[in-house]
């Protein structure tokens, strides 16, 4: 059976110890680290790359949601909290599960089965092809877990960028350059100074007067490619 590596993030030592004791009952789950605040958790997750995090939502200074937003690649998440008010928010962002403190043994067992099923399915489907890295984004009171390959357009708005995915939009405090550094260049292409597109969403590529290209997305947008990027796109895709 595949080992599932786990990190626990909670500002209360007693809560972390409770989860560690509960995990001891499941030999396929391997505890690899813990953190009591968001900054330490961020460093730990990037270093250890766990399969799963048990994450407290409400912590001093920064919340569990703040942690997820800071990660370029989000593992599977089970939220843990003593505050029922966060239940709806947790499920709106597609967490695998949500556990109320103190955690009941039978409820924990159900969460374990859910994560086993999810991770087994992920392995079966071959994550590199069927799914992709997940990120967590927050736009005002709205929060989303999304797969990077669900993003079809990113546009620059001064110090912000706007993501287009599914039938939604979200404003992010992240530059276009930062997105370029984290995205797969074989899937995402910067067509001009202010826009990046997911090439899998391109329906048509047309030449304009002067040799520039314009691309039409499956979602309907018609976008102009700059002169320089038109040359690069032609070379990459064998367009004469």
C-alpha positions in Angstrom: 0.0 0.0 0.0 1.3 3.4 -0.9 2.6 5.6 2.0 0.8 8.9 2.4 3.0 11.6 3.8 1.3 14.0 6.2 2.1 17.4 7.7 0.0 18.9 10.6 -0.5 22.7 10.8 -2.1 24.0 14.0 -1.2 26.7 16.5 -2.2 24.5 19.4 0.2 21.8 20.5 -2.6 19.7 22.0 -4.4 19.7 18.7 -1.3 18.6 16.9 -0.7 15.8 19.4 -4.3 14.6 19.1 -3.9 14.3 15.3 -0.6 12.5 15.6 -2.1 9.9 18.0 -5.0 9.4 15.6 -2.7 8.9 12.7 -0.7 6.2 14.6 -3.7 3.9 14.0 -3.1 4.0 10.2 0.2 2.5 9.1 -0.1 3.8 5.5 -0.1 7.4 6.8 3.4 8.7 7.6 3.8 11.9 9.8 6.7 13.9 8.4 6.4 17.3 10.1 4.3 19.9 12.0 4.1 23.7 12.2 2.4 26.1 14.5 2.1 29.1 12.2 1.7 29.9 8.5 5.3 31.0 7.8 6.8 27.9 9.3 4.2 25.7 7.5 5.0 27.4 4.2 8.7 26.5 4.4 7.9 23.0 5.7 5.5 22.2 2.9 7.9 23.5 0.2 10.7 21.4 1.6 8.9 18.2 2.5 6.2 18.2 -0.3 3.6 16.2 1.6 0.7 14.4 0.1 -1.7 15.7 2.7 -1.9 18.6 5.2 -4.3 18.7 8.2 -4.8 22.4 8.4 -6.3 24.6 11.1 -8.2 27.5 9.6 -8.0 30.1 12.4 -4.5 30.8 13.6 -2.9 34.0 15.0 -1.8 36.6 12.4 -2.4 34.5 9.3 -5.1 31.9 8.6 -5.1 28.5 7.0 -6.5 30.2 3.9 -3.6 32.6 3.8 -1.2 29.6 3.8 -2.9 27.9 0.9 -2.9 31.2 -1.1 0.9 31.4 -0.6 1.6 28.0 -2.1 2.4 27.5 -5.8 1.4 23.8 -5.5 -1.3 22.8 -2.9 -1.4 19.3 -1.5 -4.6 17.5 -0.5 -6.2 19.4 2.4 -8.3 18.3 5.4 -9.3 21.4 7.4 -9.5 21.1 11.2 -11.1 23.8 13.4 -13.2 24.4 16.5 -15.3 27.0 14.7 -18.3 25.7 12.8 -18.6 29.0 11.0 -15.8 28.0 8.6 -17.5 24.7 7.4 -19.2 26.3 4.4 -16.1 28.2 3.4 -14.1 25.0 3.6 -16.3 23.1 1.3 -16.7 26.0 -1.1 -13.0 25.7 -1.8 -13.2 21.9 -2.4 -11.3 20.7 0.7 -11.2 16.9 0.9 -12.8 17.0 4.3 -13.6 19.1 7.3 -13.1 17.9 10.9 -14.5 19.7 14.0 -12.4 19.7 17.2 -12.4 17.7 19.3 -12.2 15.1 16.5 -14.3 11.9 17.0 -12.6 8.6 16.2 -15.3 7.4 13.7 -15.3 10.8 12.0 -11.5 10.7 11.6 -11.8 7.2 10.1 -14.2 8.4 7.4 -11.7 11.2 6.6 -8.9 8.7 6.3 -10.9 6.6 3.8 -11.8 9.6 1.8 -8.1 10.6 1.4 -7.1 7.0 0.5 -9.7 7.0 -2.2 -8.7 10.4 -3.6 -4.9 9.7 -3.7 -5.4 6.2 -5.2 -7.6 7.7 -7.9 -5.0 10.4 -8.5 -2.3 7.8 -9.0 -4.5 5.6 -11.2 -5.4 8.5 -13.5 -1.7 9.6 -13.9 -1.7 13.0 -12.5 0.7 14.4 -15.1 -1.8 13.8 -17.8 -5.3 14.0 -16.5 -5.0 16.4 -13.7 -2.5 19.1 -12.8 -1.0 21.0 -9.9 -3.6 22.7 -7.8 -3.4 26.3 -6.5 -5.6 28.1 -4.0 -6.8 31.6 -4.9 -8.8 34.1 -3.0 -10.7 37.0 -4.5 -12.5 39.1 -1.8 -14.7 36.6 0.1 -14.5 34.0 -2.7 -12.0 31.2 -2.4 -11.2 28.5 -4.9 -9.0 25.4 -5.4 -8.3 25.2 -9.1 -6.1 23.1 -11.3 -3.6 25.2 -13.3 -4.7 23.8 -16.6 -8.3 25.1 -15.9 -6.9 28.7 -16.3 -7.4 29.8 -19.9 -6.4 33.4 -19.8 -4.4 35.7 -17.5 -4.4 39.4 -18.0 -2.3 42.1 -16.3 -3.9 45.0 -14.5 -1.1 47.2 -13.2 -0.1 45.5 -9.8 -2.7 42.8 -10.2 -3.6 40.0 -12.6 -7.0 38.7 -13.5 -7.5 34.9 -13.9 -10.1 33.4 -16.2 -11.1 29.8 -15.4 -14.3 27.8 -15.9 -16.9 30.5 -16.0 -15.3 32.6 -13.3 -12.8 35.4 -12.9 -10.5 36.2 -9.9 -8.2 39.1 -9.2 -4.8 38.3 -7.8 -1.9 40.3 -6.3 0.6 38.5 -8.5 2.4 39.9 -11.5 2.4 38.4 -15.0 6.1 37.7 -14.6 5.4 35.7 -11.4 2.8 33.6 -13.3 5.3 33.0 -16.1 7.8 31.6 -13.7 5.4 29.1 -12.2 3.5 28.0 -15.3 4.4 25.2 -17.7 5.7 27.0 -20.8 4.6 24.1 -23.0 1.0 24.9 -22.0 1.0 28.6 -21.3 2.2 31.2 -23.8 2.6 35.0 -23.3 1.0 36.5 -26.4 1.8 40.1 -25.6 2.8 42.5 -22.8 -0.4 42.0 -20.8 -1.8 38.6 -21.6 -0.9 34.9 -21.2 -3.1 32.2 -22.7 -3.5 28.5 -22.3 -2.7 27.1 -25.7 -5.0 24.2 -25.2 -7.9 26.6 -25.3 -6.9 28.1 -28.7 -9.5 27.4 -31.3 -8.1 29.4 -34.2 -4.9 31.1 -35.2 -5.2 33.8 -37.9 -2.7 36.2 -39.6 -3.5 39.9 -39.6 -2.2 42.6 -42.0 1.4 43.1 -41.2 2.2 39.5 -40.3 0.9 39.5 -36.7 -1.2 36.7 -35.4 -4.5 36.8 -33.5 -5.9 33.8 -31.6 -9.5 32.9 -30.9 -10.1 31.0 -27.7 -12.7 28.2 -27.3 -14.3 30.6 -24.8 -14.8 33.2 -27.4 -12.1 35.8 -26.8 -10.3 37.2 -29.8 -6.8 38.3 -28.7 -3.9 39.9 -30.6 -0.4 38.5 -30.5 2.4 41.1 -30.5 5.0 41.2 -33.3 7.7 39.6 -31.3 5.5 36.9 -29.8 3.9 36.2 -33.2 7.4 35.3 -34.6 8.1 33.1 -31.5 4.6 31.4 -31.7 5.1 30.7 -35.5 8.5 29.2 -34.9 7.3 27.0 -32.0 4.3 25.7 -34.0 5.7 25.5 -37.5 3.5 28.3 -38.9 4.8 29.9 -42.1 
